[in-house]
Amino acid sequence: MQVMKLYADEQYYREEYLCDSQAKIPGGEFNRLARLASAEIRLRTYGRVEEMAEVPDEVKMCCCEVTEKLYSRESARDENGLVLQSYNTDGDSGSYKTDDVSDESIQRSVDRIVQKWLINTGLLYCGVDDEPEL
């Protein structure tokens, strides 16, 4: 059984992606979310990255940005899994976005991030790869 590749690790995130800037994702959370981000990228690249000997920098950068997006969505959710949209302190009330809207929103964001980083790599091509000539 083949182990799923983690397209970027926390060291790459901090040193290469952030260039030693302040991390948005707290220590220990990155690898868990990067695994989810890698799965999102794998889905959109039709598993092509899994076949590569080394993960290209564009994929690693993409993974870092998708991981940050997943973290921002996760950290915005309350204990019930809902995303707080607005809060009123006068009557101590809040309104929440529904999960459907939130899930659609995150998927559109992930799509945009993947397009931005991988559009010129050939990894998003959804046709049949050329067969090598014998």
Secondary structure as the mmCIF struct_conf table of DSSP 4:
data_model
#
loop_
_struct_conf.conf_type_id
_struct_conf.id
_struct_conf.beg_label_comp_id
_struct_conf.beg_label_asym_id
_struct_conf.beg_label_seq_id
_struct_conf.end_label_comp_id
_struct_conf.end_label_asym_id
_struct_conf.end_label_seq_id
HELX_LH_PP_P HELX_LH_PP_P1 GLN A 2 LYS A 5
BEND BEND1 TYR A 7 TYR A 7
HELX_RH_AL_P HELX_RH_AL_P1 GLU A 10 TYR A 12
HELX_RH_PI_P HELX_RH_PI_P1 TYR A 13 TYR A 17
BEND BEND2 LEU A 18 LEU A 18
TURN_TY1_P TURN_TY1_P1 CYS A 19 ASP A 20
BEND BEND3 LYS A 24 ILE A 25
TURN_TY1_P TURN_TY1_P2 GLY A 27 GLU A 29
HELX_RH_AL_P HELX_RH_AL_P2 PHE A 30 ARG A 44
TURN_TY1_P TURN_TY1_P3 THR A 45 GLY A 47
HELX_RH_3T_P HELX_RH_3T_P1 ARG A 48 GLU A 51
BEND BEND4 MET A 52 GLU A 54
HELX_RH_AL_P HELX_RH_AL_P3 ASP A 57 ALA A 76
STRN STRN1 ARG A 77 ARG A 77
TURN_TY1_P TURN_TY1_P4 GLU A 79 ASN A 80
BEND BEND5 GLY A 81 GLY A 81
HELX_LH_PP_P HELX_LH_PP_P2 LEU A 82 LEU A 82
STRN STRN2 VAL A 83 ASN A 88
TURN_TY1_P TURN_TY1_P5 THR A 89 ASP A 92
STRN STRN3 SER A 93 LYS A 97
HELX_RH_AL_P HELX_RH_AL_P4 ASP A 99 LEU A 118
TURN_TY1_P TURN_TY1_P6 ILE A 119 ASN A 120
BEND BEND6 THR A 121 GLY A 122
TURN_TY1_P TURN_TY1_P7 LEU A 123 LEU A 124
BEND BEND7 GLY A 127 GLY A 127
HELX_LH_PP_P HELX_LH_PP_P3 VAL A 128 GLU A 133
#
